Amino acid sequence: MQLTGAEAVVKCLVEEGVDTVFGYPGGQIMPLYDALYDAPLRHILTVHEQGAVHAADGYARASGRVGVCIATSGPGATNLVTGLAAAYLDSVPLVAITGQVPTGMLGRDSFQEVDITGITMSVTKHNFLVRDAARIPEVMRLAFRIARSGRPGPVLVDLPRDVQQGKMTFYPEEPAPVRRETDETRTEDAVRRAAAAITAARRPVMVLGGGVIRGQASREAALLAEKLGLPVVSTLMGLGALPSTHPQWLGLTGMHGHVAANRTVHEADLVIAVGSRFSDRVTGDPKRYPAGKTFIHLDIDRSEVGKNVASHIALIGELKPLLARLAAQTAPGDIASWNAAVATWREENKPEYTAESLNAPWIMREISRRAAGQPVVFATDVGQHQMWAAQHLSVDTPGTWLTSGGLGCMGFGLPAALGAQVAAPGHRAVLVAGDGGFKMTGMELYTLAAYNLPVIAVVLDNRCLGMVRQWQQLFYRERYSSSLVPREMDFAAFAEVCGVPGWRVATPAEFTAAFSAAWESGGPAVIAADIATKDIVTPMIAPGAALNEFVHVK
Amino acid sequence: MKHVLSILVYNQPGVLVRVAGMFSRRGFNIHSLAVGTTQDPRYSRITVVVCGDNGILDQVVKQLDKLVEVEAIQLLPPDASVRRGIAMVKIAAGGDKRAEVLKLAEVFRANIVDISEQTATFEITGDDDKIDAFVDLLGPYGILEMVRTGLAGLARGTSNIHQYERREYYEQIVL
């Protein structure tokens, strides 16, 4: 069938099963927007292109499908860069489509021209500049395939305006199934060696990373853990892989991890790392972290083996079948005394909650209590509140914890929650944000109101850039350089202006009432919770310290 | 330690930037790089000399393997491959020094590709050591300027890079 390039793009999106795209139009992407005008696709118009890419990211994280965002050339395209980097570092499947100046104008510093494929080369899994309309179907299909195959990631497709307008013949095609492969010969031997090491270990621990979520291998991870009876911890990206109520789950490991979880990893003689890339926030001192331990590393990305931590046994491929095989071939070792020690650490370090004044840990418990048993998706921004949420929210299902882990991208939270709410209309998206990051992309409240997306945004307002302030208190002699906000902001009033009901609360009772009202309203809501400026996140391991060296706070 | 890697890539705009960008982004050191077409116009072949221990080499290969346009990677060890580069060296070679320099070039089987009253330009082909030795010897005569290509290399015997090719177009991006 004869189509324009832009119409072919729409056909390909539909072919790939896309039903929603996030974007913002502009000059060089107008042919595509013209084709979208009567396309069977829902287009969510955000306030800013960064909102569109984070929303597509949140959509992808919550649904496990490929998120799609669209922007124009030049500033539209550069506004996507932060969001692409966030998706790249957290292995989120995205396809970003950008307009570009016509091919004849390329390279002449034309109006709104930037070399976006050059700019995004290091923050995408791959990118394309399409110079011929006839190549659009091939490129679009490849883009989706690359985005979702293996270790997922973002792919950018740059479309010059004349390519969108060019005529071409379109041949429909079923999307290619994603081929999953594991190197059989190497794997069999590695599984045998891993099984022997696990059975021989006296102090094993399982570390679940984001790959378990992305690889949809939570069930297999739980079955392996249960068969072996060993303690399990999650990295920031691996929260939700096991329900927070699971008896073997000790909590978060890493810089702000739970004491029992970090102590267990520190004292372990064997680490089974599943879909974790041993980020510096997870390992602390990369020299002392591996001391005295055997590492079994399961990952879909071969290059993660030996990148940050040298592994003794590597199992490369899809986590689902690998975990199942490992479970089938491994017998539990003698770890009763280890489990007893771990249980003691857990008992000694149970978090305590106080409702004497409004504080973040209590708020996280309260949200968890209110949301228990309900379909809910949690999203966070980046900073202190993110760590409090990671420590104290009950995340019980994979894909219901959306956070910018690798990039640590402030401003991620609200648009990501928006995208998650679009992806999962039967769920309630609950955002936990800080006042700093919420200001960065807070205008997307307008988008929530415009599309009536019932996200509940809880803004922990401590009137400072909390994590910066915390580091200044601990490591910079309390010199609070540019971290205390010069002027308070009324987030409830701001919400109202955007068309979203807002509450401002200062006591636990007020919070409970506001959260209930927001929940019952069935629409978007903002609850700004005043918490103390001085509150800091503990426990904490200083950057570059070992996992048993906690920062002592005055 | 230096390692020579041969990389078969799809011949597309930007592919060299992608490969070179990966090296610089991840902090791998490139000693030299040479790129050119092959018998099949769809492919180009890059020969790159990297510096680093075996751990770094392992990471270089794995990271290269993730690039969509990389089709095959082959390590070219010194004992099982031939590697050659070209250098052109222009020296001041007027008057009485000229005969002496020409003799030296003969020993190295370097060709004279340009000669003028005051200068002589030699072309020498060889592995890095041979070229280094030639350049060192010419040093005292006064090198006016020089240029050097990266090494290009092939495995000896029947071994060849196509043995390492991916089975299907773009398929191995799954790993």
Interface residues (C-beta under 8 A of the other chain):
Chain A: T117 G118 M121 S122 K125 H126 L129 L142 R145 I146 S149 G150 V178 R179 R180 E181 I300 D301 R302 S303 V305 G306 K307 A310 I316 G317
Chain B: P13 G14 V17 R18 G21 R25 G55 D58 Q59 K62 Q63 D65 K66 V68 Y170 E171 I173 V174 L175
